[in-house]
Amino acid sequence: MSDVLVVGAGLAGVEAAWALANRGVSVTIAEMKPAKKTPAHKTDFFAELVCSNSLKAERLGSAAGLLKAEMELLGSLCVQCAKATKVPAGGALAVDREAFASLVTEKIKAHPLISIETREVEDIPEGNVIIAAGPLASEPLAEKIKALCGGNLSFFDAAAPIVSAESIDMESAFTQSRYDRGGEDDYINCPMNKEEYELFYNELVNAQSAELHSFDKRKGVYEGCMPIEVMASRGADTMRFGPLKPVGLRDPRTGHRPWAALQLRKENADGTMYNLVGFQTNLKFGEQKRVFSLIPALKNAEFLRYGVMHRNTFIDSPRHLNGDFSFRGRENLFFAGQMTGVEGYMESAAAGIMAGINMARRISGKETVIFPNFTMIGALSRYISDESVKDFQPMGANFGVLPPLSEKIRDKKLRYEALSNRSMEYMREEAVKI
């Protein structure tokens, strides 16, 4: 009998199993393919990439590149296989999807400490368990996870965009809570006059939406989270009675109430990221950048995360998970992958690495590890376990989750390189120790 059961053989599951096995821990992966597939999966391979063959930027001076560099230092199987199956894609790490998944599957099956069971897990077993079932987890297991989390489980990801605090044009914005209720800087308000609003409205209703995948097209998609573009289509003033309502606000530049105002709310305790309140959207990413940048205060906005609407089973991690990816109240149960609220292929794989490392450490009686918040993996670990995050939505790698540098660097490229170097200097020294 193996020491640990890993549920799911997606990117997170194989990374968790690989991390455990390479630390001398025997693992069983329970995977329902090929006997049963989700609507998104087409092959029998592990770590199947569903929507894209791109694993984002490869250069170290990018958030995605930094994440992969940290993962590589931790012995990532997915980064190793991605580099072995890469295809030309400019500065991105793109792979031959089938070759990538095939190589991952081959290496997992060849490891002497990893065994595979083809079966659907419908309950949360006792013992040492890592749940890495992915955003399309089967309904019986999803219901058990929901019960474990006190009935709280998101089955649809409707997230508004997030921008970096430093990119907001504060000369076109002001801080104030509506009717002065709450803290003075609880919200940043982005006012628009009538002409600015009408331009924004016209571009929004004519913008292109992203196509939903077949597994996202299900009843109830927009319950309680209507996309801003759908709201706008119901009338020119609908948004002004909804998320863009200006009542209770006074623009200090004019002394009057704005015609419309978008409110931005802190996304993290450090105040480095701000959420566009009420701007859930299914617009294409390029359209979000183009249209939302028409709001004067966001004319130079750096979008750290674009809005998304898709099927995505994830737990309210700040209420249930520790930064080491263990479940609060049950120390031998870990979660990994997109279900924890990290967004993206490599982010999911990184969560799997950390869950595997920390399960191995717990079994051997060592303290679990959480990397510092100036590393990308450490920052994401802290984001998913940060109890100050109230309206929790998934987050991918971006420089906004990292604390700022002690010195101010105006040039964005140089600043990002400095942030990456700060992390890598630490990781090169510490990763080998775990």
C-alpha positions in Angstrom: 0.0 0.0 0.0 1.4 3.4 -1.0 2.0 6.2 1.5 -0.1 8.9 -0.4 -3.1 8.9 -2.6 -3.1 11.7 -5.3 -6.5 12.2 -6.9 -6.2 13.3 -10.5 -3.4 13.2 -13.1 -3.6 16.7 -14.5 -0.6 19.0 -14.2 -1.0 19.5 -10.5 -1.5 15.8 -9.8 1.5 14.6 -11.7 3.7 17.3 -10.1 2.5 16.3 -6.6 3.2 12.7 -7.3 6.6 13.4 -8.9 7.7 15.6 -5.9 6.6 12.9 -3.4 8.3 10.0 -5.3 11.5 11.9 -5.7 11.6 12.3 -2.0 11.2 8.6 -1.4 7.5 8.6 -0.7 5.4 5.9 -2.5 2.4 7.3 -4.4 -0.8 6.0 -6.0 -2.5 8.3 -8.5 -6.2 7.6 -9.0 -7.2 8.9 -12.4 -10.6 8.2 -14.1 -9.2 8.4 -17.6 -9.4 6.5 -19.9 -12.5 4.8 -18.4 -14.2 8.2 -18.0 -13.4 11.6 -19.5 -14.6 15.1 -18.8 -16.2 17.0 -21.8 -12.9 18.9 -22.1 -10.5 16.0 -22.4 -9.8 14.1 -25.7 -6.8 11.8 -25.1 -5.9 9.2 -22.5 -2.7 11.0 -21.5 -1.9 12.6 -18.2 -1.4 16.4 -18.0 -3.5 17.0 -21.0 -3.5 20.6 -22.1 -7.1 21.5 -23.0 -7.4 25.1 -24.2 -3.9 26.2 -25.4 -0.5 24.9 -26.2 1.2 28.0 -24.8 2.6 28.0 -21.3 3.1 31.7 -21.6 6.4 33.8 -21.6 9.7 32.1 -21.1 11.9 35.1 -20.3 12.9 35.5 -16.7 11.8 39.2 -16.7 8.2 38.1 -17.0 5.9 36.8 -14.2 5.2 33.6 -16.1 8.9 33.1 -16.8 9.8 33.7 -13.2 7.3 31.1 -12.1 8.7 28.5 -14.4 12.2 29.3 -13.4 11.3 28.8 -9.7 9.5 25.5 -10.6 12.5 24.2 -12.5 14.7 24.8 -9.4 12.2 22.6 -7.5 12.5 19.8 -10.0 9.3 20.4 -12.0 8.3 17.5 -14.2 6.1 19.7 -16.4 8.8 22.3 -17.1 11.2 19.6 -18.0 8.8 17.9 -20.4 7.7 21.3 -21.8 11.3 22.2 -22.8 11.7 18.8 -24.4 8.6 19.2 -26.5 8.6 22.9 -27.3 7.7 24.4 -30.6 8.6 27.8 -32.0 6.4 30.5 -30.5 8.5 33.7 -30.2 9.1 34.4 -26.6 6.5 32.0 -25.3 7.1 28.4 -24.1 4.7 26.6 -26.4 4.6 22.8 -26.7 3.4 20.0 -29.0 0.4 19.2 -26.8 0.2 15.5 -27.5 4.0 15.0 -27.3 4.1 16.9 -24.0 1.3 14.9 -22.4 2.7 11.7 -23.7 6.1 12.4 -22.3 4.7 13.3 -18.9 2.7 10.1 -18.9 5.7 8.0 -19.8 7.8 9.5 -17.0 5.1 9.1 -14.4 4.4 5.5 -15.3 8.2 4.7 -15.3 8.8 5.9 -11.8 9.2 2.9 -9.5 7.5 4.7 -6.6 4.4 5.7 -8.5 1.5 3.4 -9.2 -1.6 4.2 -11.3 -5.2 3.2 -10.5 -7.8 3.8 -13.2 -10.9 4.7 -11.2 -13.2 7.6 -10.3 -12.8 8.8 -6.8 -16.3 9.8 -5.5 -15.4 10.5 -1.8 -12.5 12.0 0.1 -10.6 9.1 1.5 -8.9 8.9 4.9 -5.2 8.9 5.2 -2.6 11.0 3.3 -4.5 12.5 0.4 -3.8 15.2 -2.2 -6.9 16.3 -4.1 -5.8 17.5 -7.6 -9.0 16.8 -9.4 -9.0 20.0 -11.5 -11.6 22.6 -12.4 -13.8 19.9 -14.1 -13.9 17.5 -11.1 -16.6 14.9 -11.3 -19.8 15.9 -9.6 -19.8 13.2 -6.8 -16.3 14.3 -5.7 -17.2 18.0 -6.1 -20.2 17.5 -3.9 -18.1 15.9 -1.2 -15.6 18.8 -1.3 -18.4 21.2 -1.1 -19.7 19.5 2.0 -16.2 19.5 3.5 -16.1 23.3 2.9 -19.4 23.9 4.7 -21.4 24.0 1.5 -19.2 26.7 -0.1 -17.8 25.8 -3.5 -17.7 27.8 -6.7 -18.8 26.0 -9.8 -18.4 29.0 -12.1 -15.6 31.5 -12.2 -16.9 35.0 -12.9 -14.0 37.3 -12.2 -13.5 41.0 -12.8 -10.2 42.4 -14.1 -7.4 43.4 -11.8 -5.0 46.3 -12.4 -1.8 47.3 -10.7 -2.1 50.1 -8.2 0.9 52.0 -9.6 -0.7 52.1 -13.1 -3.9 54.0 -12.0 -3.9 57.6 -13.0 -4.7 59.2 -9.6 -4.9 62.7 -11.3 -8.1 61.3 -12.9 -9.3 59.5 -9.8 -10.0 60.1 -6.1 -10.4 58.0 -3.0 -13.7 58.0 -1.1 -16.2 55.4 0.1 -19.8 56.0 -1.0 -21.6 58.4 1.3 -18.3 58.4 3.3 -19.2 55.1 4.8 -16.0 53.1 5.6 -12.4 54.1 5.3 -11.3 57.1 3.2 -9.2 54.9 1.0 -11.3 51.8 0.8 -12.1 52.6 -2.8 -10.5 54.4 -5.7 -13.1 56.1 -7.8 -12.7 56.5 -11.5 -15.1 59.3 -12.6 -16.4 59.9 -16.1 -18.3 62.9 -17.5 -21.2 62.4 -19.9 -19.1 62.5 -23.0 -16.5 60.0 -21.6 -19.3 57.7 -20.4 -21.0 57.6 -23.8 -17.8 56.8 -25.6 -17.1 54.0 -23.1 -20.7 52.7 -23.4 -20.7 52.6 -27.2 -17.4 50.8 -27.4 -18.5 48.3 -24.7 -21.7 47.2 -26.3 -19.9 46.7 -29.6 -16.9 44.9 -28.2 -16.2 41.2 -29.1 -16.9 38.5 -26.5 -14.9 35.4 -26.0 -16.5 32.1 -27.2 -17.5 29.8 -24.4 -16.3 26.2 -24.6 -19.0 23.6 -24.8 -18.2 22.5 -21.2 -18.8 26.1 -20.1 -22.2 26.4 -21.8 -24.6 25.4 -19.0 -27.7 26.8 -17.5 -27.2 29.4 -14.8 -23.9 30.8 -16.1 -24.8 34.4 -15.4 -26.8 34.0 -12.1 -25.7 36.7 -9.8 -22.7 37.6 -12.0 -24.0 39.3 -15.1 -21.2 40.4 -17.5 -20.8 44.1 -17.7 -21.3 44.0 -21.4 -24.6 42.2 -21.0 -25.7 44.8 -18.5 -24.8 47.6 -20.9 -26.8 46.0 -23.7 -30.0 46.5 -21.6 -29.8 50.2 -21.9 -27.5 53.2 -22.0 -28.1 54.1 -18.4 -28.3 50.6 -16.9 -24.6 50.7 -15.7 -25.2 54.1 -14.1 -27.8 52.4 -11.8 -25.5 49.5 -11.2 -21.7 49.2 -10.8 -21.1 52.7 -12.3 -23.6 54.5 -10.1 -22.2 57.9 -9.0 -24.5 58.5 -6.0 -22.8 59.2 -2.7 -19.6 60.4 -4.4 -18.2 63.8 -5.0 -15.4 64.5 -7.4 -13.0 66.9 -5.6 -11.9 68.3 -9.0 -15.3 69.6 -9.8 -17.1 69.6 -6.4 -20.0 67.7 -8.0 -21.2 64.2 -8.4 -19.7 62.5 -11.5 -21.9 61.4 -14.4 -20.7 57.8 -13.8 -17.9 56.3 -11.6 -16.1 53.0 -11.6 -15.0 51.9 -8.1 -11.7 50.0 -7.6 -11.3 47.9 -4.5 -8.0 46.6 -3.0 -7.5 43.0 -4.0 -4.8 42.3 -1.5 -3.7 43.5 1.9 -0.6 45.3 0.5 -2.8 47.4 -1.8 -0.6 46.6 -4.9 -3.6 45.3 -6.9 -7.1 46.7 -7.4 -10.2 45.0 -8.6 -12.7 46.6 -11.0 -15.8 46.3 -8.9 -18.8 44.8 -10.7 -16.9 44.3 -14.0 -17.3 40.6 -14.5 -16.9 40.1 -18.2 -16.6 37.6 -21.0 -14.9 40.1 -23.4 -11.8 38.9 -25.3 -8.7 40.0 -23.4 -7.6 42.5 -26.0 -11.1 44.1 -26.0 -11.0 44.4 -22.2 -7.7 46.3 -22.5 -9.0 48.5 -25.3 -12.4 49.3 -23.8 -11.7 49.6 -20.1 -8.7 51.8 -20.8 -11.2 54.4 -22.2 -12.0 55.2 -18.5 -9.7 58.2 -17.9 -8.1 56.9 -14.7 -7.3 53.6 -16.4 -5.8 55.0 -19.6 -2.4 53.6 -18.7 -3.7 50.7 -16.7 -1.6 47.5 -16.4 -4.0 44.6 -16.3 -2.6 41.9 -14.0 -5.6 39.6 -14.6 -8.3 39.9 -17.2 -11.9 39.1 -16.4 -13.0 35.6 -17.1 -16.2 33.6 -17.1 -15.9 29.8 -17.3 -16.6 26.5 -15.6 -14.1 26.4 -12.8 -14.6 24.4 -9.6 -12.6 26.0 -6.8 -12.8 26.3 -3.1 -12.9 29.5 -0.9 -9.2 28.8 -0.1 -8.6 31.8 2.2 -11.2 30.3 4.5 -10.1 26.6 4.2 -6.4 26.3 3.1 -3.1 27.1 4.8 -0.3 28.6 2.7 1.3 25.1 2.5 -1.9 23.9 0.6 -3.0 21.8 3.5 -6.7 21.8 4.6 -7.3 23.6 7.9 -8.4 21.1 10.5 -7.1 18.0 8.6 -3.3 18.2 8.3 -2.9 15.1 6.1 -5.3 16.4 3.4 -3.8 18.7 0.8 -5.4 20.4 -2.3 -3.5 21.3 -5.4 -4.1 22.9 -8.8 -6.8 25.2 -10.1 -9.2 24.0 -7.4 -7.1 26.0 -4.9 -7.7 29.2 -6.8 -4.5 29.5 -8.8 -5.2 30.3 -12.4 -3.2 28.8 -15.3 -1.4 25.6 -16.3 1.9 26.4 -14.7 0.3 27.9 -11.6 -1.6 24.7 -11.2 1.5 22.6 -11.6 3.4 24.8 -9.1 0.6 24.2 -6.5 1.0 20.5 -7.1 4.8 20.8 -6.5 4.2 22.6 -3.2 1.5 20.2 -2.1 3.8 17.2 -2.9 6.8 18.7 -1.1 4.8 19.6 2.0 3.1 16.3 2.2 6.5 14.6 2.0 7.8 16.9 4.8 4.8 16.2 7.0 5.2 12.5 6.6 8.8 12.7 7.6 8.0 14.9 10.6 9.5 18.1 9.2 7.8 21.5 9.2 6.1 22.4 6.0 7.5 25.2 3.9 6.0 28.4 2.4 8.4 30.5 0.4 8.7 34.2 1.0 6.2 36.5 -0.6 8.8 38.0 -2.9 9.0 34.7 -4.8 6.2 34.0 -7.2 5.3 30.6 -5.7 5.4 32.1 -2.2 3.2 35.1 -3.3 0.6 32.8 -4.8 0.7 30.5 -1.8 -0.1 33.5 0.4 -2.8 34.8 -1.9 -4.8 31.6 -1.7 -4.5 31.5 2.1 -4.9 35.3 2.8 -7.9 35.7 5.0 -8.1 39.4 4.2 -9.3 38.5 0.7 -13.0 38.6 1.0 -14.5 38.0 -2.5 -12.0 35.3 -3.5 -11.4 34.7 -7.2 -8.6 32.8 -8.9 -5.3 34.4 -9.6 -2.4 33.7 -12.0 1.2 34.7 -11.8 1.7 38.5 -12.1 4.1 41.0 -10.6 1.3 42.7 -8.7 1.2 39.9 -6.1 4.9 40.6 -5.2 5.8 43.3 -2.7 7.5 46.3 -4.2 11.2 46.8 -4.4 12.9 48.9 -1.7 14.1 51.2 -4.5 11.8 52.7 -7.1 12.6 51.7 -10.7 10.5 53.6 -13.2 11.4 51.5 -16.3 9.0 48.6 -16.2 11.3 46.1 -17.9 14.1 46.9 -15.5 11.7 46.8 -12.5 10.4 43.4 -13.5 14.0 42.1 -14.0 14.9 43.3 -10.6 11.8 41.6 -9.1 12.8 38.3 -10.8 16.4 38.6 -9.7 15.4 39.1 -6.1 13.3 35.9 -6.2 15.9 33.8 -8.0 18.7 34.8 -5.8 16.8 33.4 -2.9 15.4 30.3 -4.7 18.8 29.2 -6.1 20.1 29.0 -2.5 17.0 27.6 -0.8 15.3 25.3 -3.4 18.1 22.7 -3.2 17.5 22.3 0.5 13.9 21.0 0.3 
